[in-house]
Amino acid sequence: MAKRPSRSSAGKATSSRSLVVRLDEESKLFLTRAAELRHISVSDYVRAVTIAQARREVRDAEQQIITLSPEAQLAFWNALNEPVHLTEAQKQLGALMRGLS
């Protein structure tokens, strides 16, 4: 990948590297449209979105945070609140552990 010097907003020399990504036509169209909606280039859009997402994912992984969508949160909540239905084997094991068998 090519490396070229550039200037940061503080005026310091920094280096940039290119990244080539292969996309199907539909994905490219979505990226192009999303960039147009923000009135920025596709490169700027990809940089803004992917770097922000990567930072969130790294931070969450380091802090062991699990993020769930609203739908997944509801499904998780409902699963936790459903009554437990023990199998016959589980009931027998419980009785055995309590000394009832």
C-alpha positions in Angstrom: 0.0 0.0 0.0 1.2 3.5 -0.8 2.5 5.7 2.1 2.4 9.4 1.7 3.1 12.2 4.1 0.3 14.6 4.9 -0.4 17.3 7.5 -2.7 16.9 10.5 -4.9 19.7 11.7 -2.1 20.6 14.2 0.4 21.0 11.3 2.4 17.9 12.2 3.5 15.7 9.4 1.6 12.4 9.5 1.5 9.4 7.1 -1.4 7.9 5.3 -1.9 4.5 3.9 -4.4 3.4 1.3 -6.8 0.6 1.8 -8.3 -1.2 -1.1 -11.7 -2.8 -0.5 -13.6 -4.9 -3.0 -17.4 -4.5 -3.0 -20.3 -5.8 -5.0 -22.2 -3.3 -7.0 -25.1 -3.0 -4.6 -22.8 -2.3 -1.6 -20.9 0.4 -3.6 -24.2 2.0 -4.5 -25.2 2.2 -0.8 -21.9 3.7 0.2 -22.1 6.2 -2.6 -25.7 7.2 -1.7 -24.9 7.5 2.0 -21.9 9.7 1.2 -24.1 11.9 -1.0 -26.6 12.3 1.8 -23.8 13.6 4.0 -22.4 15.7 1.2 -19.0 14.1 1.5 -16.8 11.8 -0.7 -17.1 8.1 -0.4 -13.6 7.9 1.0 -14.5 10.4 3.7 -17.7 8.6 4.5 -15.9 5.2 4.8 -13.3 6.8 7.0 -15.8 8.5 9.3 -18.1 5.5 9.7 -15.6 2.6 9.9 -13.1 4.4 12.2 -15.9 5.4 14.6 -17.3 1.9 14.6 -13.9 0.3 15.0 -13.1 2.6 18.0 -16.5 1.6 19.6 -15.8 -2.1 19.1 -12.3 -1.9 20.5 -13.4 0.1 23.5 -16.3 -2.3 24.1 -14.1 -5.3 23.8 -11.5 -3.9 26.2 -14.3 -3.1 28.7 -16.1 -6.4 28.0 -19.3 -4.6 27.0 -21.9 -6.4 25.0 -24.2 -4.2 22.9 -27.6 -5.4 21.9 -30.0 -3.9 19.5 -33.4 -2.9 21.0 -34.9 -6.1 19.5 -32.2 -8.3 21.0 -32.6 -6.5 24.3 -36.3 -7.3 24.4 -35.7 -10.9 23.3 -33.0 -11.3 26.1 -35.4 -9.7 28.7 -38.2 -12.0 27.7 -36.0 -15.1 27.8 -34.9 -14.2 31.3 -38.5 -13.7 32.5 -40.0 -16.8 31.1 -40.8 -19.5 33.7 -38.4 -22.4 33.9 -39.7 -25.7 32.6 -37.5 -28.5 34.0 -37.2 -31.8 32.3 -38.0 -35.0 34.2 -34.2 -35.7 34.5 -33.6 -32.2 36.0 -36.4 -32.8 38.5 -34.9 -36.2 39.5 -31.5 -34.7 39.8 -32.8 -31.9 42.0 -34.6 -34.3 44.3 -31.5 -36.4 44.5 -29.4 -33.4 45.4 -31.9 -32.4 48.1 -31.8 -36.0 49.5 -35.4 -36.6 48.7 -34.8 -39.8 46.6 
